[in-house]
Amino acid sequence: MKKFNFFLIFFISCVYSFKGFFPKELKNVGVEVFENESERYGIEINVTNNFIKGIEEDRRTQIVEINKASLIIRGKIKSFSKNPHSFDENGRVLEYKIIVDAEIEFINKIKNEEFLPKKIFSGWGIYSALNEDEEIGIERASRDLAKKVITYLFLSW
């Protein structure tokens, strides 16, 4: 029983400390509107909005206006693809898979330097060809992309 208590306390302290390692001076984040280098018109708005939602839902930092932020997230959407994902017995597409690749940069505005190296991330989402439209797939891919970037941001420290 003592071993169990030790490991439980150790585990809880490790989980708690992940939040504590992130620099306190970077307590608020600004997300710039992403640049769009893909062929999909307007996708940058969806991706940007989902980054903001993802950070708000994560709650480890606070979203603020760019001019008040200590950490800036800047991104470029490098590519967008839509491919059939599943088919019925007659060869008709049932689902499509959307993939969004983006280059993300993290800027420490206090020190005016790169916080983490630029990195390419990929997010994907699947939507039904029967009763959903492409925007649903883009929404899902954008949320997946944001989730991966936020995880990287906090676990890379």
Secondary structure, 3 states (H helix, E strand, C coil): CHHHHHHHHHHHHHHHHHHHHCCHHHCEEEECCCEECCCCCCHHHHHHHHHHHHHHHHCCCEECCHHHCCEEEEEEEEEEEEEEEEECCCCCEEEEEEEEEEEEEEEECCCCEEEEEEEEEEEEEEEECCCCCHHHHHHHHHHHHHHHHHHHHHHCC
